[in-house]
Amino acid sequence: MKIDRLIGIITILQQNKKVTAPYLAKKFEVSRRTISLGYFGSEGDLELLKGYISEMEWVRKTGVKALGIYEHGGRMVYVSTDGAIEAGGNMVEDIVQLDKYKSITTDILIFEPLTKEQLIMLGEWLLSYNEPIKTVSVMAWVAGCFIKPHLKKSGIKFPHLLLVGEQGSGKSNTLERVILPVFSCSKIRAATQVTAFTLMKESASSNLIPQLMDEFKPSKIDKLRLNALYNHLRDAYDGHEGVRGRADQSAVTYELLAPIIVAGEESPDEAAIRERSIELLFSKKDLKPASHRQAFYKLCAKADLLGSFGRSLLDTALRVSVAEAEKWYEEAKSEISDEFPSRIVNNLACCYAGLSLVNKLCEFLNVTWSEVFPINKVTCIRYLQNGVQEYLLDGGSNNKTIVEQTLEIMARMKLAPNQDYTFDKDGKVIGIRFCDVYDRYTKYRRDYAITGECLPYNQFLKQLRQSDFFIESNKTMRFGNETKKAWALDFSILKERCDVSGFEITDIEPL
């Protein structure tokens, strides 16, 4: 192909991006079946061509990998493959998401922001389609996603959302009919089909729109796939990068940015994963009130309003600075009970920041929170804490450690009193001979298909020694008519942490 013909094609492409291949073929009289497409020049000719191209005026744009919100040009902008906007919907021409990194997609820009009247109409339904403890948590988490990029800039970790419950309890409907329309997306993966690569690639394609997984059932997922999923949940929360090797021995890194929603009939069996999440337990009885069903039907019929709600949250998030989002987060920490672990406090504070974003949307539309929502903001915060305490912490203030879970299972094993364990000091101290019991415990787990983590014997004793109910590791105690060495534990503290009532039954036959 001649140099002048190449220059002509490049010039037309520069002037008009929408030029088609048939037009170019007709313009320069070339086709796929002609030798005219061959290049017969020298390397010197190519150097001249490169010089000619470099002197042209090209439109320069910043390319980003992930769809979402970025700080650009001194303000917050939303970037996607469809274009970029700033607050107010004004287009930003000099930044775009690169097509090759597109995986998670959304049509959120096709919706118009809510009007004051539409927000008032939508507000009552948003908190009434299920029990408030669930609806408040869902709205707070969803709104928090829109300021997740702000919080990440301050080094704040954002929790996952776990929707757990029996079949027909409304978890999938909540995901598909309430959450997805807000983000204007529809792509949901089955948790049984994901791989480490698909998880990392999808997570790196958005810092705002969530990564969605349904049909999560740890008991039915093969171990390798489940471990990959658990590793991804840990890494995504902690802000680690995903790494994948290539055939040429090089490695590709993926920045795990997207929020994560997991729905299924079972919750993760690792306490560390649950503690990184906002967990909600759905039940059929919650759907019985007619008011809940009516509100849900109205939401389903007004999916466009949910799309506009998401568009309004996006526009509001673009008006929020990183410092303001961090201020909301810090305010929340003073409102949350000090009894919760630090990771739980962090998760709740992120959701509180989401509620603050919704409140800012109300202020922007010149309407108060109480005019929009049937539950005041202070009560919403209390529902958030109650949800964590009831569903995640099983009514307590701390998640059960693996040591406590192990002792719970041992209490169900029908161990022989005065042989495997004994009580001292009016039942306040329990002595257990783990050297006789632990091997039976691991066999019991296999025989009864008990899932979850199981520590090696030495690791279990090491972690037990650091627990606050540990008293002594080699204490002489009376077992019936004999004295033996046993591990002494404070039984009164242990009973507050977990269900070990099985140890108190002394008229049972050993297994």
C-alpha positions as a printed Julia matrix, in Angstrom:
511×3 Matrix{Float64}:
   0.0     0.0    0.0
   1.35    3.44  -0.92
   2.31    6.0    1.71
  -0.12    8.63   0.4
  -2.96    6.15   0.65
  -2.05    5.32   4.27
  -1.86    9.02   5.11
  -5.27    9.58   3.54
  -6.86    6.82   5.65
  -5.29    8.12   8.88
  -6.43   11.7    8.17
 -10.04   10.62   7.6
 -10.02    8.49  10.76
  -8.73   11.45  12.73
 -11.42   13.78  11.4
 -14.33   11.39  11.74
 -14.34    8.53  14.27
 -17.51    6.97  12.82
 -16.07    6.21   9.37
 -16.85    2.61   8.38
 -14.56    0.07   6.68
 -16.75   -0.14   3.51
 -16.47    3.65   3.1
 -12.67    3.54   3.33
 -12.53    0.65   0.86
 -14.64    2.56  -1.67
 -12.8     5.84  -1.1
  -9.35    4.36  -1.72
 -10.39    1.58  -4.07
  -9.14   -1.24  -1.9
 -10.74   -4.5   -0.91
  -9.82   -7.59   1.04
  -9.0    -9.47  -2.17
  -6.47   -7.08  -3.62
  -2.72   -6.75  -3.35
  -3.32   -3.03  -2.72
  -3.42   -3.83   0.97
   0.2    -4.99   0.88
   2.96   -2.6    1.9
   5.91   -2.28  -0.46
   7.74    0.65   1.07
  10.97    0.69   3.04
  11.62    1.17   6.74
  12.63    4.74   5.96
   9.18    5.37   4.52
   7.61    4.14   7.76
   9.76    6.55   9.79
   8.47    9.41   7.65
   4.92    8.18   8.2
   5.4     8.05  12.0
   6.73   11.59  11.94
   3.72   12.76   9.94
   1.29   11.08  12.34
   2.98   12.47  15.45
   2.63   16.06  14.15
  -1.15   15.74  13.81
  -3.46   17.2   16.47
  -5.01   14.3   18.34
  -7.67   14.4   21.05
  -5.9    13.24  24.22
  -7.9    11.48  26.93
  -7.04    9.86  30.24
  -7.89    6.17  30.22
  -9.01    4.3   33.35
  -9.49    0.57  33.83
 -12.48    0.49  36.19
 -15.9     1.99  35.76
 -16.73    4.32  38.64
 -15.93    7.58  40.43
 -12.54    9.28  40.23
 -11.0    12.54  41.38
 -10.1    14.31  38.11
  -9.32   17.92  37.41
 -10.07   19.01  40.96
 -13.56   17.48  41.09
 -15.26   14.11  41.27
 -16.28   12.55  37.95
 -18.1     9.34  37.02
 -16.4     7.41  34.22
 -17.72    4.57  32.07
 -17.42    3.35  28.49
 -20.52    5.44  27.69
 -18.71    8.64  28.7
 -17.87   10.64  31.79
 -19.91   13.18  33.75
 -19.42   15.53  36.67
 -22.0    16.72  39.22
 -25.08   18.1   37.5
 -24.72   15.73  34.55
 -22.22   17.84  32.57
 -20.11   15.75  30.21
 -16.36   15.43  30.8
 -14.55   14.81  27.51
 -10.97   14.12  28.6
 -11.4    10.85  30.54
 -12.89    7.5   29.53
 -12.94    3.83  30.58
 -10.92    1.61  28.27
 -13.03   -0.96  26.43
 -10.61   -3.84  27.0
 -11.21   -3.71  30.77
 -15.0    -3.61  30.59
 -16.74   -6.45  32.45
 -19.27   -5.06  34.93
 -21.66   -2.78  33.04
 -24.48   -0.39  33.94
 -27.04    1.81  32.2
 -27.29    4.26  35.09
 -26.66    7.3   32.87
 -29.84    6.78  30.87
 -31.98    7.66  33.9
 -32.89   11.15  35.04
 -32.39   12.11  38.71
 -35.44   11.94  41.0
 -37.66   14.91  41.62
 -38.73   15.86  45.14
 -42.18   14.29  44.65
 -40.72   11.06  43.26
 -38.32   10.71  46.19
 -41.16   11.16  48.7
 -43.21    8.5   46.91
 -40.29    6.08  46.72
 -39.04    6.63  50.29
 -41.93    4.87  52.03
 -41.68    1.78  49.81
 -37.91    1.48  50.23
 -38.22    0.87  53.97
 -41.51   -1.07  53.97
 -41.1    -4.08  51.64
 -39.65   -6.22  54.46
 -38.74   -5.95  58.13
 -37.01   -2.58  58.86
 -33.93   -4.35  60.18
 -33.35   -5.63  56.62
 -34.66   -2.75  54.49
 -32.62   -0.15  56.38
 -29.45   -2.25  56.1
 -29.97   -2.81  52.36
 -30.56    0.89  51.63
 -27.6     1.95  53.78
 -25.23   -0.53  52.12
 -26.44    0.28  48.59
 -26.03    4.03  49.18
 -22.61    3.39  50.73
 -21.42    1.84  47.45
 -21.66    5.26  45.78
 -19.08    6.71  48.2
 -16.91    3.6   48.41
 -14.31    5.27  46.12
 -14.23    8.24  48.53
 -13.76    5.97  51.56
 -11.06    3.94  49.81
  -9.0     7.1   49.3
  -8.98    7.43  53.1
  -7.91    3.82  53.54
 -11.34    2.7   54.8
 -12.42   -0.88  54.04
 -15.94   -1.45  52.69
 -17.98   -4.52  53.79
 -19.63   -7.13  51.6
 -23.39   -7.76  51.71
 -24.59  -11.3   52.49
 -28.25  -12.15  51.81
 -28.97  -15.47  53.5
 -32.21  -17.38  53.95
 -34.42  -20.32  53.13
 -35.89  -20.88  49.7
 -38.72  -18.45  49.01
 -37.72  -16.05  51.79
 -37.27  -13.08  49.43
 -33.48  -12.78  49.27
 -33.22  -13.28  45.49
 -36.22  -11.02  44.89
 -34.57   -8.33  47.0
 -31.39   -8.71  44.94
 -33.11   -8.74  41.54
 -36.04   -6.37  42.09
 -34.65   -3.83  44.58
 -30.85   -3.73  44.51
 -30.1    -4.35  40.81
 -32.46   -1.63  39.49
 -30.73    0.96  41.69
 -27.42    0.17  39.96
 -29.12   -0.33  36.56
 -27.36   -3.64  35.97
 -28.52   -7.2   35.47
 -25.44   -9.43  35.4
 -25.51  -12.04  38.19
 -23.11  -14.96  38.39
 -23.85  -18.28  40.06
 -21.38  -18.77  42.92
 -20.93  -22.4   41.84
 -19.55  -21.32  38.44
 -16.99  -18.67  39.33
 -13.23  -19.11  39.02
 -10.35  -17.15  40.53
  -9.72  -15.44  37.17
 -13.32  -14.39  36.5
 -13.65  -13.08  40.05
 -10.51  -10.94  39.8
 -11.19   -9.63  36.28
 -14.75   -8.62  37.13
 -13.82   -7.06  40.45
 -11.16   -4.9   38.79
 -13.65   -3.48  36.26
 -15.67   -1.29  38.67
 -15.12    0.65  41.89
 -18.82    1.45  42.32
 -21.18   -1.09  40.71
 -21.22   -4.29  42.81
 -20.06   -7.75  41.84
 -23.13  -10.0   42.18
 -23.22  -13.7   43.08
 -26.27  -15.85  43.78
 -26.91  -19.49  44.72
 -24.14  -19.53  47.3
 -24.11  -22.93  49.02
 -20.74  -23.81  50.6
 -21.82  -27.41  51.22
 -22.36  -27.96  47.46
 -19.36  -26.08  46.06
 -16.16  -28.04  45.47
 -13.35  -27.19  47.84
 -10.99  -25.57  45.3
 -13.69  -23.26  43.93
 -14.89  -22.41  47.44
 -11.36  -21.58  48.6
 -10.9   -19.29  45.57
 -14.14  -17.5   46.45
 -13.21  -17.14  50.12
  -9.76  -15.83  49.2
 -11.38  -13.3   46.89
 -13.77  -12.11  49.62
 -10.86  -11.64  52.02
  -8.6    -9.92  49.48
 -11.33   -7.62  48.15
 -12.19   -6.41  51.68
  -8.58   -5.92  52.73
  -7.63   -4.1   49.53
  -5.13   -6.68  48.3
  -4.36   -7.16  44.63
  -5.29  -10.29  42.73
  -2.45  -11.95  40.84
  -2.68  -14.37  37.92
   0.22  -15.97  36.09
   0.65  -16.17  32.32
   2.08  -18.95  30.19
   5.22  -16.86  29.55
   5.99  -16.81  33.32
   4.87  -13.17  33.7
   2.13  -12.1   36.14
  -0.92   -9.88  35.78
  -2.22   -7.97  38.8
  -5.82   -6.94  39.32
  -6.89   -4.21  41.72
  -9.96   -5.61  43.5
 -12.31   -2.63  43.69
 -15.95   -3.65  43.25
 -18.33   -4.0   46.22
 -19.6    -7.58  46.57
 -23.08   -9.04  47.13
 -23.49  -12.76  47.84
 -26.93  -14.38  48.11
 -27.7   -17.97  49.05
 -29.33  -20.37  51.48
 -26.17  -20.68  53.58
 -23.77  -18.15  55.03
 -19.98  -18.61  54.79
 -18.7   -21.1   57.35
 -15.6   -19.01  58.1
 -16.0   -16.43  60.85
 -13.41  -14.19  59.19
 -15.54  -13.9   56.04
 -18.75  -13.16  57.94
 -17.0   -10.51  60.02
 -16.07   -8.7   56.82
 -19.73   -8.46  55.82
 -23.14   -7.08  56.6
 -25.19  -10.27  56.92
 -29.0   -10.35  56.68
 -31.1   -13.43  57.39
 -34.33  -13.58  55.37
 -37.36  -15.62  56.41
 -40.76  -16.44  54.9
 -42.56  -15.12  57.99
 -41.22  -11.62  57.25
 -43.23  -11.59  54.02
 -46.58  -12.4   55.65
 -47.69   -8.8   56.48
 -49.79   -7.43  53.62
 -48.08   -4.04  53.9
 -44.72   -5.64  53.09
 -46.07   -7.38  49.99
 -47.86   -4.26  48.75
 -44.73   -2.13  49.1
 -42.71   -4.76  47.26
 -45.22   -4.92  44.39
 -45.09   -1.14  44.06
 -41.28   -1.22  43.91
 -41.41   -3.88  41.21
 -43.86   -1.8   39.19
 -41.66    1.31  39.48
 -38.26   -0.09  38.55
 -37.57    3.13  36.64
 -37.87    5.08  39.9
 -35.24    2.83  41.47
 -32.99    3.55  38.48
 -33.53    7.26  38.99
 -32.79    6.82  42.71
 -29.44    5.31  41.8
 -28.8     8.13  39.33
 -29.61   10.66  42.07
 -27.26    8.94  44.54
 -24.53    9.02  41.89
 -25.06   12.74  41.24
 -25.04   13.41  44.99
 -21.85   11.38  45.47
 -20.15   13.53  42.82
 -20.9    16.57  44.99
 -19.28   14.95  48.05
 -15.6    15.45  48.78
 -13.34   12.77  50.21
 -13.04   14.81  53.42
 -16.82   15.0   53.84
 -17.26   11.24  53.36
 -14.51   10.6   55.92
 -16.26   12.99  58.33
 -19.49   10.95  58.08
 -17.49    7.79  58.77
 -15.84    9.27  61.87
 -19.18   10.59  63.17
 -20.62    7.1   62.92
 -17.88    5.55  65.04
 -18.95    7.7   67.99
 -22.56    6.5   67.6
 -21.78    2.76  67.53
 -21.51    0.61  70.64
 -17.96    0.1   71.93
 -18.77   -3.57  72.63
 -18.49   -4.48  68.94
 -15.13   -5.58  67.46
 -13.29   -2.91  65.48
 -14.04   -4.57  62.15
 -17.78   -4.58  62.9
 -17.59   -0.9   63.9
 -15.89   -0.15  60.57
 -18.61   -1.97  58.6
 -21.43   -0.18  60.41
 -19.72    3.19  59.98
 -19.57    2.62  56.19
 -23.32    1.96  56.16
 -23.9     5.04  58.32
 -21.99    7.06  55.72
 -24.4     5.63  53.12
 -27.37    6.93  55.14
 -25.64   10.32  55.33
 -25.42   10.34  51.52
 -29.16    9.69  51.29
 -29.72   12.52  53.78
 -27.61   14.84  51.6
 -29.8    13.89  48.63
 -32.86   14.9   50.65
 -31.25   18.24  51.52
 -30.37   18.86  47.87
 -34.06   18.4   46.95
 -35.15   20.66  49.86
 -36.94   17.93  51.77
 -36.31   16.51  55.25
 -35.54   12.89  56.07
 -38.81   12.49  58.02
 -40.82   13.74  55.03
 -39.35   11.01  52.83
 -38.89    7.96  55.05
 -41.29    6.45  57.65
 -38.35    5.68  60.0
 -36.24    8.51  61.41
 -32.48    8.47  60.95
 -31.63    7.76  64.61
 -33.87    4.69  64.57
 -32.29    3.58  61.28
 -28.88    3.57  62.94
 -30.29    1.46  65.77
 -31.72   -1.01  63.25
 -28.28   -1.3   61.64
 -26.7    -2.25  64.96
 -29.53   -4.63  65.86
 -29.14   -6.37  62.5
 -25.45   -7.0   63.06
 -26.05   -8.2   66.6
 -28.91  -10.53  65.67
 -27.73  -12.01  62.37
 -23.95  -11.78  62.39
 -23.05  -12.04  66.08
 -25.89  -14.44  67.05
 -27.25  -12.11  69.72
 -23.87  -11.31  71.3
 -21.37   -8.54  70.82
 -18.54  -10.64  69.32
 -18.26  -13.18  66.55
 -17.41  -16.69  67.73
 -13.76  -17.57  67.37
 -12.68  -20.92  65.96
 -11.76  -21.99  69.52
 -15.26  -21.21  70.77
 -16.8   -23.03  67.79
 -14.62  -26.06  68.59
 -15.77  -26.12  72.23
 -19.4   -25.82  71.07
 -19.02  -28.97  68.98
 -17.28  -30.8   71.85
 -20.27  -29.96  74.07
 -22.48  -31.88  71.57
 -20.26  -34.96  71.49
 -21.69  -36.56  74.68
 -18.3   -36.69  76.35
 -18.07  -38.71  79.56
 -18.3   -36.54  82.71
 -15.64  -37.26  85.35
 -13.64  -38.99  82.62
 -13.18  -36.54  79.75
 -14.09  -33.39  81.66
 -14.96  -32.28  85.18
 -16.2   -29.24  87.07
 -14.62  -27.44  90.0
 -15.58  -24.51  92.26
 -19.35  -24.98  92.08
 -19.4   -25.33  88.32
 -17.54  -22.08  87.57
 -14.43  -23.84  86.26
 -14.39  -26.72  83.79
 -11.41  -28.98  83.25
 -11.07  -30.79  79.91
  -8.51  -33.4   78.95
  -7.93  -32.34  75.33
  -5.23  -34.98  74.92
  -8.0   -37.62  75.2
 -10.75  -35.66  73.44
  -9.29  -33.85  70.41
  -8.76  -36.88  68.15
 -12.35  -37.95  68.79
 -13.45  -34.41  67.97
 -11.83  -34.5   64.51
 -13.42  -37.93  63.85
 -16.79  -36.59  65.02
 -16.55  -33.75  62.47
 -15.9   -36.23  59.65
 -18.61  -38.67  60.73
 -21.29  -35.99  60.99
 -20.12  -33.92  57.98
 -19.54  -30.77  60.03
 -18.18  -28.05  57.74
 -15.97  -25.12  58.67
 -12.44  -24.65  59.88
 -10.67  -27.22  62.03
  -7.36  -26.36  63.64
  -4.5   -28.83  64.14
  -4.17  -29.92  67.77
  -1.12  -27.78  68.57
  -2.62  -24.69  66.94
  -5.87  -25.16  68.85
  -4.02  -25.29  72.19
  -1.92  -22.27  71.25
  -5.01  -20.16  70.43
  -6.88  -21.49  73.46
  -4.06  -20.32  75.7
  -4.57  -16.73  74.45
  -8.35  -16.67  75.07
  -9.74  -14.72  78.04
 -11.52  -17.78  79.51
  -8.26  -19.73  79.77
  -7.09  -20.29  83.39
  -4.38  -22.95  83.46
  -3.05  -25.58  81.06
  -1.76  -28.21  83.49
  -4.07  -27.97  86.47
  -4.56  -30.94  88.8
  -8.29  -31.65  89.1
 -10.41  -34.46  90.49
 -12.04  -36.78  87.93
 -14.31  -39.04  90.0
 -12.03  -40.96  92.36
  -8.86  -39.96  90.51
  -6.81  -36.82  90.08
  -5.62  -35.92  86.59
  -4.05  -33.03  84.74
  -6.48  -30.98  82.64
  -6.94  -27.61  80.89
  -8.92  -25.35  83.24
 -11.34  -22.89  81.62
 -13.66  -20.26  83.1
 -17.03  -21.86  82.38
 -19.07  -18.76  83.29
 -17.35  -16.68  80.58
 -17.53  -19.57  78.11
 -21.32  -19.85  78.55
 -21.72  -16.18  77.66
 -19.78  -16.63  74.41
 -21.2   -19.85  73.02
 -23.6   -22.74  73.6
 -21.74  -25.25  75.79
 -24.77  -26.41  77.77
 -23.99  -30.0   76.72
 -21.19  -30.09  79.28
 -23.7   -29.52  82.06
 -25.56  -32.77  81.28
 -23.88  -35.39  83.46
 -26.22  -38.4   83.1
 -25.28  -39.42  79.55
 -23.45  -42.39  78.1
 -20.21  -41.57  76.19
 -20.1   -42.19  72.43
